[in-house]
Amino acid sequence: MSSKKKRNNSTIDQVLTQMVLDIFEKNGNKPLNYKQVSAILNVHDHEAREVILDILKDQAFMGILKENAPGKFQLLELKTYIEGRVELTNDGSAYIITDDEFESDIFIAPRKLRNALNGDRVKVYVYAKSRGKKKEGEVIEILQRAKMEFTGIVKLSERFAFFIPDDRKMMHDIFIPMAELNGAKNGIKAVAEITDWPAEAKNPIGRIKQILGTQGENDTEMNAILAEYGFPLSFTNEVEHEAESIPDIITADEIARRRDFRDVNTFTIDPFDAKDFDDALSYKVLDNGNYEVGVHIADVSHYIIPDSELDKEADERGTSVYLVDRVIPMLPERLSNGLCSLRPNEDKLCFSAVFELNEDAHILNEWYGKTIIHSNRRFTYEEVQEVIENKQGDYYQEILKLNALAYKLRERKFKNGAISFETTEVKFRLDDTGKPIGVYVKERKDAHKLIEDFMLLANRKVAEYASKLGKGKNKYTFVYRVHDTPKPEALASFAQFAARFGYKINTKSDKETAKSLNFLMEDVEGKKEQNVLTQLAIRSMAKAIYTTKSSSHYGLAFDHYTHFTSPIRRYPDVMVHRLLFHYLNGGQSANADHYEKLCQHSSQMEKKAADAERASIKYKQAEFLKDQIGAIYSGVISGVTEWGMYIEIIENKCEGMIRLRDISDDFYTLDEKNYAIIGQRKKKVYQLGDEVKIRVKSVDLTKKQIDFILIND
């Protein structure tokens, strides 16, 4: 048998190559010939030794080994293996993002990916640098798949079927055996799961796991977005049964264990279309003239027992998901809209943070514990805003005083260096079929800020309380919400860009940076560049995450911060309630590693939920403009890339792209440093924040893409 025939199985070839290269690593990279390598591997068969010689020559040709002297080989670079996450590009090549922030990304050519998919965690063999090029390598092992399920379209032929994924970074269609179609018809939108990917096969093999419906229908497309980001479309029978079996009677024994707030004026303030109310405020004037404000949060942890089916499901989901036209709750409806929801005129179990404040909103006393409340009134934000503006209506004295206290808390927060990012929130008016018939921008007024400031107060004070438990290395484990300081280079880049609009950012200290950013946010409000500058400022910031490692929250300028106030829709809040209750009752520190893993998962699910929400907005924007092909609008350049400019329409905030190939008056290239594209002959510059006129060229609902044509003056 020839060495070529012996090596026709690429998996065996890969393993053998790895063993050969390992020998050089383990032997201090001494020069070795094929006989020495064969001896170390205990290979004595002539043909097998020929295979090893072929491998040595192949690896020398690829630049992994070098041939120092005839027949003597050595690794070009000793540190050859690295782990990281695959980030695919549009041309099918990839970069490996490593865990080491000082390690540069590794380029992987398409043929060297070895069936790795976008987001997968992989082990990579890194070639030595040559001729000043970036680091390159090849995937040698897939350590963990990012996802095995995809949404897309079923394509049938007589004897077999293929599944075309929606995900543009999934470069392979999935082969579906006829027996695995599960009733799916040609052209139907579905969820497919990869079940196998043989080493020699070009395409993975899979099965249709779930039929979503007809492409283009609202329910189909919204469910496809949820499935794409890994959120289940329903609860299992076990979870639903567990939720239904929870008794709704509050026993006298349970009431006796709690502080009773049922006689204190209490109300909720939420959006008009809210179904779950997880926070309420109580208000009372004390005999000494101070104010007692109770922040009462639904006691979800009372109903969800650790390691129960409900608990596992809530942990796995991590968060509720808010799409344009629906909410996918973290908890079944019986809990989210029933038992745990702080509905008016009903006794409800809460976990509360109660504060005594003076006229200047300084905290004189604080108390944390389990309570029972009875909400007197369910307010909408609009109703409370009316009370604030007209100084009359239900509970107007309580609301006006709470608003005045909230103002002082807010003022102090900004004085201490908090940053005010007021982004515009786009909302759609939908018809009965879910089709968008209008777009509007949601306003944030005093009523929203009143609730927000008291929730921030509770979150901050709970975190401060927990941070003081234990000493030194024996600090008690807790779940924090942390936000790191921005990287100086990112901030400097943003400051340079903001200066083009006449805004000065002082980056001498965190406090000065925050102060000048707030001036900018105030100044820019209502101007055409508001969204661009706000989004760019947010992008220059670090991302907030959940962790057990106590650290400050840069954006809020709090030394300690957590999420305590939304356990119906966020799992970290459930963890915070459990830990706080455990410590209030004399419990010892919980296992940090266990809670850190839960925190990491919650942070990941939070990002997925935000991505799903953005995808639903992009879909509705595309759907809204589908009937407006040829319409002309004014827009602002909201992003620039090497292939085009993103434009946000001023009137309706819909975002689309002008592709560089569609601008015919010059050849344009990207100036990354200045967020601009520049014509090579006429030197015309289009920069982030510039206002332009566009025509709607085309809309692709499947890809959620809107294309514009630039209209030159």
Summary of the structure (lengths in Angstrom):
residues: 713
radius of gyration: 29.7
end to end distance: 73.1
largest distance: 97.9
contacts: 2232
relative contact order: 0.07
helix: 34%
strand: 28%
